[in-house]
Amino acid sequence: MKEWTKEERYRVLKSADEIKPLYNRIQLTHYRQHFHIQPITGLLNDPNGFVYHDGKWHLFYQWCPWGAVHGLKYWYQTESKDLVHFENKGVCIKPDCEYDNKGAYSGSALVTEHSIYLYYTGNHRDEDWKRIPYTCLVNLRDDGSVHKYSKPLFGPNDNYTEHQRDPKIIYHKETQTYYIILGAQNKLKQGRIILYKSKFFNRDWEFAGELKVPGFEDFGDMWECPSIEHIGDHDVLIFCPQHIKIKGRGDSIHHNGYIIGTMDYETLTFTPIGDFHVLDFGFDSYAAECAANIGDHDKAILVAWMGLPDASYPTDEDEWSGCLTMPRELTIHNRRLIQRPLDAFKSLRHQEIDPDEGILPEACEIEMHTSGNLEMHLFNTPQTDGITILYEDDTRSITIDRSGMKKRFNKEQGEARTRQLDHPLTHLRLFIDTSSLEVYVNDGDALFTTRVFPNAEEHHFTLIGQANIKIWTLKDAMKNEFIL
């Protein structure tokens, strides 16, 4: 595996010619996907600036162009009309000023009449490599031009550590006030959310205070990618607590989850009405981002990074890493989030195949109606179990175990995940792409996402139990053109 120097990781991309040969090599590698957003080169991580505007969905992602390494980050832009088929639009935010000299980090979007405003963390490093985070603003105009504000909206708060990032812009109609919430870490190394407010979206920001979340005063040492969404009659606090172990999550210390409750902007208090729940019970999901401006009070649309911090993947050897999950529809039922694939994904169904053949196409959808105990092996061979999906009816528990794959990775975080279901298993919907698996359980009551890297022999499946099963091959949905 390549050892990267700091200079290599943080060098500035000056010309498309510097990475075009890398792009050409990557397109020939085996694990490129068919219907997931993936980087043209290098590394993709957090989704950013997800918003609906002028008849299109705009979705950006963190991008380091040089290889499968975290280094100098750009915002790369994609667009879609249906949230299924995406086109590359090229780099939107470049780390090209003093305030973001070592990266344009994650953030969110706000729509005005003729523009999208993108709020992001400028990652500045001084000569001693001390980090100074700034909250910065870019105006993406409808003509495609990009205007970066010459100065940040505000700098770091001295009462917190250097970890202050991932601005989420929120407009509170009742008080006609804009809020920016940031993930932060206090001086005691505890995860926090801090808020800034203004009557204007692009100036006059002032520190409002720290968000109080009763019962979660000591819950991980950093909260990344915070968001407060209003769905139906509830507020939902979404965030990523770090360096904490959670029951059922193996040895993983990075999580993506939510709390349902009520947000009071006067007192800056989020009052939970339940526990912290993980968004995804699988292995590879982080930094979830909900779309802004969708125009539906009763739902949200979410996409996440199909990866984790401090993790490595087999594609690292091919000089690229990362993809985004499928966009998902969120609703609330019985104080839990329900996550379902968008109906538009049915448009990718191409050919229905005979499940009795036991063959897994490289890109496919599997839908199953079932009852009682179930044991399913995906990507198995006569000698290996592949990925095992095991449901035990007496305990109503469903487990996904990926230890039977020939290519194993991130084993130290655990290779099995279990979810206790509120009701018996009746329905599974699986989406398989070349190197990913997303499993929707009981019409969105639970979700498992994992990267998976089968070799040429691992393309079978077996099923033990009662199930009515259908399988469709899926058409390509991504135009992975080299656009910079």
N, C-alpha and C positions, 0 to 999 in steps of 0.2 A: 504494500500500500504506500502511496506517495506521501512523503513527509513535506508539509508546506511550511515555508518561512512566512513570517509576518509580512514581509515585503511582497511576496507572491500573492498572498490572500487579499491584501488591501491595495493592489495596484489599480489604477484607473483604466477603464476600457476606453480607448481612444479611437478605435476603428473596427468596423465589422470584419475586416480581414484578419484581425487577431484571433477571432473565434470561429470563423466560417469552417476551417478544416476540422475543428472539434465538433461542430454541428454535423458535418458530413459523416464523421465516424460514429457519432451517437445514433444517427438514424438507422444504422446497420446493426445495432445491438439488439439482443433478443427481447428485452423486457419493456420495450416501449409500448404504451397503452393505446387503446382504441377510442375510449369515450371518457377519459379523464384529462384534465388540464395537467400538463407536465412542462418542465423547462425546455427551452430550445437548446441550451447547454447548461452545464454546471448544476447549481443547487437551487431548488425551490423550497421555501418554507411557508411562513404565514400568509394566508389570504388577507388582502387589504382593500379598503375603499369600495366595498361591494354596494352597488347602488343602481336603481332603475331611473333612467332619464331619457327623454326624447325617443321613446319606443325601443330602447335597448338596455340590456343589462351590462354594466361595466364592472369588471372584476380584475383586480390587480393582485400581484403576488410578490413576495420578497424574492429577490434573485441575486445570486452571486455567480457571475458568468464563467469563472475560471475552471471549476471542477466541483467535485462533491465535497465542498468545504465551506464553512461559514467564514465569510470575509467581508469585503466591501459590498454593501447591499444597495440594490436599485429597486424601484417599483416597475415591474413589467405589466403591461396592460393587455387584457383580452376583452372581447365583446361578444354578446350573444343576443339573439332575438327571442329565444325560447328556453334558455337555461340548459339546453342540451348540446347544441352545436355552437362551439366557440371558435373565434378567429383571433390570431395573434395580431396585435396592433403596434407592438414595440415598446421601448422604454419610455416611461412617462416622467418619473422623477429620478433625477441623477444626483448623486452626492458630490456637488460641484461648488460648494461654498464653505465658508469657515464653519458655519453652524452644523453642517452635516458631513464634515471632512472624512469621517470614517463610516459613513453609511446613512441611508435614508431608511429608518426603521418603521415598524408597523403603525397603522392608524386607520382612519375612517373617512367617510365622505358626507357632504351636505350638498343638496341640489338647490340652486336658485333658478331664475327664469331661463337664463341662457348659458349657464355654466355649472360645472361641478367643482366644488372646493374640497381639496384633499388635505387632511390634517395628519401629520406624521411626526415621529420623533427623529430629530436630527441628532445623530450620534457623533459628538465632537470628542476628539482626543487631543490632549495637549502634548507638549514635548516629552513629558514624563509618563505618557500613556494614561493619564488620569481621564476618566470619562466625565463629560459634562453634557447632560441631555437637554435638548431644547425642543419645545413644541413649535412646529413650523407649519406653513401654509402654502399650498400651490393652487392656482386657479387653472383648471382645464376647461378651455372655452369650447363652444360648440363647433367652431371652425377647426378644431384640432390643435390650436396653439396652446402652449403651456407657459404660464407666468408664475414664477416663484417669487414670493414676497422677500424683499431684501433683508428683512430682519425677522427673527422669530416672534411669535405671539407672546411667549414668556419663556423664562429659563427655569432652572431647577429650584426647588424649595429647599432651603438650607436645613430644615428640620428633619429631612429624610436622607437616606443614603443616595448614592449615584443611580440607584435603580428606580427611575421614574420614567415610564414610557407607555406607548400604545394608546394615544388619545382617541377617545370615542366622543364624537360631537352629538349633543342631544339638545333639542329645542323643547322647552317646557311652555306649553301654550297658556296655561293658567296664569303664569307670571310674566309671560312674554320675555323669557330669559333664556339665553343659550348657556349650556353647561358643557364643559369638557371634563371627562373623568379619565384618570390616569391610574394604571397599576403602579404600586410603589412598595417600598420597604422602609419601615421606621428604623430608628437608631438601635432598637433592641432586636433587629433582624426578624421582624414579624411582617407578614404580608398585609398590605393596606391598599385602599383606594382613596385618592385625593381628588378634590373637585375645584375647578375654576369656573367663574361665571362672568357674563357680559351681556349687555343689551344689544351688542353688535356681534355678528359672527366672525368679524375679521379684525377687531381692535378692542382696546380698553378692557383687557382681561384682568381679573383680580382673583386672588386666592380666596376660595369660599370656605374650605375646611376639609376635614377628614370624614369619610363616610363611616357611620356607625352601623355595624351589623351585629346585633346582640347574639351572643353565643358563639361567635367566630373571631374572638379577639386574638386567639393564638392558633392559627390554622395555616401552617406553612410559612415559609420565610419570604415569599414574594408572590404577589398576585399579578399575573400577566393577562393581557388582552381582555380587560373588563368591558362589560356592556350592560346596560339596563334596557330591556325590551318590554313593551307593553303588549300583552297578548290576551285578548278577551277582557276579562275583568281583573286580571292580575298583572303585577310587575314581575319580571324575571331578571335576576342578577346572574349573569354568565361571567365566569372568570376561570383562570388557570392557576390553582395553588401549586407551588413548587416545593420540593424537598420535604415531602410528607408522605407517609404510607397510609393507604386507605384499604379497609377490609374488602377482599375480593379482587384487589388489583395487583396481586403478587408483590414483587419487590419494586414495582414502578414507583418513582417519586415525583413524576410530572403528570398532572391530571387536567382534564377539561370538564367542567361541570357547571351546575346551576343551583340556585335557591329560588323558590317561588315565594313571593311575599308582597309587601306594600312599600313603595318608595315615598318618603316625605321630603320634598325639596326644601321646605322651610327649616326643618331641623337636621337635614342631611342624615336621615336615618332610614335604613332599609330593614324593615321588620319581617323576619322570616315567618312563614306559616308551615314550615316543614324542614326537613333535613337537607344537607347537601347531597345532590345526586350527580353521578357522572353522566355526561351526555352520551357516551359510547362505551360499551362494555368490552370492546375489543382491545387490540394491542397498540394500534397506530392511529391516534386521532388527537389533535391538539390545535390550539389557537383558533377556535371557532369564530366566525364572523357572520353576523346577520345583515341582510341587505337593508339599506335605507330606502324610504320612499316607495314602498311596494303598494301602498294604498289599500290595505286590508287590515282592519282592526283586529280580526280574530286569528291571525296567523302570522308567522314569520318565515323567512327562508334563510337557511343556514348552509354554510360551506365551511370545511375545516381543512387544515393541513393533515395529510395522511402520513404522519411521521411524528417524531418526538425529539425534544432536545437531547443532546448527549447520546445519540444513538447512531448506529451505522447500518448500512444496507448493502446487499450484494451488488447493486448497480454502482456503488462507489468505485468498483474496479473498472467500470466503463466510463468513468468521469462525469457521471450525472447522478442526481438523487432527488427524490421527492415528487409528489403529485398532490392534487387536491381531491377531496371526496366529491361524490355526486352532490349537487345541491339538493337540500331536503326541506320539506314543508313541516313546520312546527305548529302544533296546536296543544292545548292544555286539557287534560281529562283527569279527574280525581287527584288534583295537585301533583300531577306528573306531566312532563312533556312527552307528547307523542310525535315520533319522527317517521315520516313516510316519504318514499321516492315520489318525485313529481310525476303526474300523469303523462307529461310530455315524453318521458322516457319510453313509453310504449311505442313511440314512433320509430325507435331503433330496432324493434323486432323484425327479423328478416325471414328466417326459415325455421319452422317448428321441426324438431328432430325426435327420433324415437328414443325415449329414455331407457328402454330395455337393452339398448346397445352399450350402455354404461360408458359413453365417451363424453368428455368435457371439451367443448370447443374453446378456443383461446379467448373469445369474448362471447358471453352468453348470459341469459337470464333464466333462472330456475324458479318456478312457483310450485309450492306444495301445500296441499290440504291434508292434514294428518290427525291422528288421535292415538293416544297411548304412548308407550315407550318408542323411542326412535334412536337409531344409530346410523349416521351417514359418514362415509369417508370420501373426501374430495382429494383429487390428485394422488390417489393411492396406486400402488403397484403390487404384484404378487408378494413382494418382500417387505413393503412399507405401508404404513397406515395413512400417510398423507395428513391432511387436516381432518380431525374427527369432530363431528357435531353430535353430542350425546344429550338426549333428553330423557330424564327419569320421572315418570308420571307420579310416583308416590311422594316425591319431594318437590315436584314442579320446578326442577332446576334444569337449566340448559347450560352446557359447557362446550367451549370451543378450545381444542388442543391442537397446536401446530407443531408439536415435537416430532411428529412422524414424517416431516418433510426432509428431503435429503439436504437442501440448503437451509441451514438453521442460522439464526442471527438474533442478537440481543437476548441471548438465553438467560443472562444474569437477571433480567427483569421478570422471569417466569414465562412459561410457554402455554399456560392454560388460564382461561378466564371463565367464571361461572356467574350466572344471573338467576336469581330466584324470581319466578314468575308469579304474578297475582292470580292468574287463571291457567288452566291446563293449556298445553301447546296445541294449537289448531292450524296455524298458518305460518309458512316460511316463504320469504321471497329473497333470493340470492342473486347478486350481480357479480359476475366474474369478469375481470379484465385480465390482460396478460400477466400483470404482477400485483393484482389486488383482489380483495374479496370483501363485499359488504353484505351482511346478513340482517334482514329486517324480520323481527319476530312478532307474531300476533298483531299484524297490521300496524306496526310501529311502536308497540309497547316497549320493545327493547331493540338494541342495535349493536352489532359487532362489526368492527372494521379492522382489517389486517392487511398488511402487505404480504405477498406470497410469491415465491420465485421457483416455480416448478421447472424441472428439466424436461427433456424430450420424452422421457418415459412416463412422466407423471401427468397423464391426461385422462385417467379413468375415474369413475366413482362407483361406489356400491351403497346400497340402502338396505337396512334391516328394520322392519316395522311396517305399519300400515300407512300408506300415503298415496294420494292421487297426484301425480307429478307431470309437469309440462316443462319443456326446455325449448328456448328459442336462441338461435344465433343472433348476434347484435351487429348492426352496421357501425362503421366508423362515424364519429361525431366531431373529431378535432381536426382542424387544419393546422398542422404543425410547420407552417412555412417559416423560413428564416427571415424574420422581420426585426430590424433593430431600430 
